[in-house]
Amino acid sequence: MVSISNILKYILLFVLATSFTWPTIAQDTDSFNLARIQYRGGGDWYNNPSALRNLAEFARQQVPIAINPEYDDVEIGSPDLFNYPFAFLTGHGTITINQAEASNLRAYLQNGGFLYVDDDYGLDEHFRKMITKVFPEEELIEIPFDHPIYHQVFEFPDGLPKIHEHDGKPPQGFGIFLEGRLAVFYTYETNLGDGWTNPDVHNDPAAVREKALQMGTNILIYALTSGQ
């Protein structure tokens, strides 16, 4: 549940979401959109089309935030990416990026953007190759359970919830920090995005979907308030 002690933070968030302008990532309307990353290589970046929309709707019910549930599909190398404070990437397979696309994503993240990547089973190897091309001098590190991303709106003292079995391993959250800010968050062996989809897609129990949406809200709120 949302705690009373967070009310002031939510008021601040509302002000940020409705009137704050990022130095390089700005919105021209009273509400902002989320971006779903479109990439080359054959991976199904387009799967679970209801996921991001449902997350935005759920987050708006929990926090007074000016967010448009109708997200946009944005190519990874497009300058339009800089219009979005939050970008989501998922899929099951190959990701192919050239140097221009890698440089575009790198600049986006260095200038305040946030990338959330959810392994929908089969993405791990390809995402790790991609992010190494974007940040060859950085490495993904496991995020400790006391990090604020697990304690934004909902409490997850034991880290990520387990949504889908995949290989039966415990879920893990990894990230890349830029100047102390978590700019890339990658979830492995949990599959939050599947838990965000319409109930009839994966037939997940309501309690499981709730946990997925709660953790997704934490990620979204952290992305919109950290380092700004």
N, C-alpha and C positions, 0 to 999 in steps of 0.2 A: 504494500500500500504506500501511497504518497504520504510522507511524514510532514507534520505541521512545521517542523524546523526548517523545511526546504521552501517555505512560502516566499521568503525574500528572494531566494535564488530564482524562483519561477517568475516573480515579478521582473527581475532583472532580465531573465531570458526573454520575456515578452517584449521588453523594450528593445533588446538586441534584435529579435526576430522581425520587429515591425519597423524599426527606424535606423538600425545600425548599418553603415556602409563599410564593407571591407575595403582595404586599400586597393586590391586588385581583383577581388571577387565580389561583385555587386549585383543587386537585383533592381530592376526598374519599376517593380510593382509593389503593392502593399504586402504581398506574400511571396515566398520564394519556392522554387522548384528543386526537386532532387534529380540527379542524373543517374541513368543506368548506362554503364560503359559498353560500347559496341566495339568488338575487336575482330581481327582477322585470324585465320588459322583453322577454322572448322569447329571450334568449340561452340557450344550452344549458349551464347551470351544472352539469348532471348528467352530462355526457359523461365517458367513460373511468372508469367506476366502480371499476376495479381499480387505478388509478394510485396513489392515496394509500395504499392498503393495502399494495401491493407496496413502496412507498418505506419505510414503517414497518418492514416485515419486513426489508428490506435493511439499514436503519440499525441495527436491533437485532443483526444479525449482525456489524456492524463495531464497534459501541460498546456497552458494558454500560449500556444505557439502558432505563428502565422505561416503555415506551410500548405502548399498546394498538393493534394494527393495525386494529381495527374503528373507523373514524372516525365522526363524527356530522355530519349535514347540519344547518346552523344558518342561520336567516334573518339577513340582514345587519342588520336592525333589532332583533333579539331581545336582551334582557338576558342570555340564556344564553351569548352570545358571550364574556362575561367569565370563563367557566369553562375557557377554552382558551388555552394560551400560544401556539398556532400556528394560523393560519387560512389556508386555500388557496382561491384563486378562479381559475377558468378559464372558457373558453367561446369561441365563435366570433362572437357577435353582440351585440345591444343589452343594455345594463344601464340600468335605470331605478331611481333612488333619490329619495326625498323628503327633506325637511330633517331629519325625525326619524331616519331611517335614517343619514343622513350624520353627524348628531351622535352617534349610538350608536357608529358605527365610529371616529369621531374620538376619543371618550372611551376606547374600547377600546385604541387605539394609544397614546394619551397616558399610559395607566396600565400600560404594560409589554407590551401585546399585540404580535404580529408578524403582518403580512399578506404572504403570498407570492402574486403574481399571475403566471400563465403565459399568454401570448398563444397561443391554439390556432388562430391565423390568423383575422383579422377582428375581434379584440377591441380592438385598439390604440386606435382612435378613441373607442370607447365607454368604455374604462377611463380614458383621459385626462380625459374630461369628468367621469366619476364622481369621480376623485380630486381634481380641481379644486374640486368641490362640497364635498368633505370637508375639504380644506386649501386654501382660496382664496389664502392668503398664502404657500404653499410651492410649489415646483416640482420635478418629477422631474429628477434630475441623473444623469448617467452615472457608474457606479461604477468607479473605477480598478482595474486588474488587481492592484495590491498590497493591495487591501482584504482584511481577514481572511476575508470570506465565501468567497473563492476559495482559501483555504489552511487550512481547518479540520481536516479529516480527510484529504482528498485534495488534491493540488496541481494547480491550474489556473492556471499562470503567464500564460497567454494569454487568460484570461477564460473565458467560457461555451463549452461544446462545441456544435457544430452538429449537431442531431438530425434535423430535417426541413428541407427546402429552402425552403418558402414562396416568398418572392420572390427568393431567392438572395442576400440581403443578409447581411453578417456579423452574428452574434448580438451583442446588446447587453443589458447589465444596467443598469437604472435604479433609483433609490431616493429615498426621502424620509427625512431625518434629523430626529429630535426630540431636542433637548438632546444632540446628539452621537451618539445611538444610531440605527442604521439600523432603522427601524420598518416600512418598506414596501420590498419588493424586487420588481421587475418585470422579467421576462425577455421579450425580443422577438426574433423571427426565430431561435428555437432550438427551442422546444416541448419542454421537458424532460418535461412531463406525459405526452406521447405515448410517450416512451421508458420511462416507468415502467409502462405498461400490460402486460397479459399478452402474451407473445410473438406469439400468433396474431392479435392485433388489428391491428397495423400492419406486422407482418413485418419489423421492424427487425433488423439483424444483432446478434448477441450483444454484440459490442464496443461498438456504438452504445448499446444499452440499458445496458450497464455504465457508460459515461460519464455517461449521464443520471441513473442512480441514485446514482453517486458525487457528482455536483454537487448533486443533491437532498439527499443526506445532509449535505453542507456547509451548505446553506441551513438545514436543520432543526436541526443542532447549533449553528449561529450563533444562530438564533432563541432557542434554549433557554438559551444561556449568556451572551449579550451583554446588558449593562446590568442584570443581575440582582444 
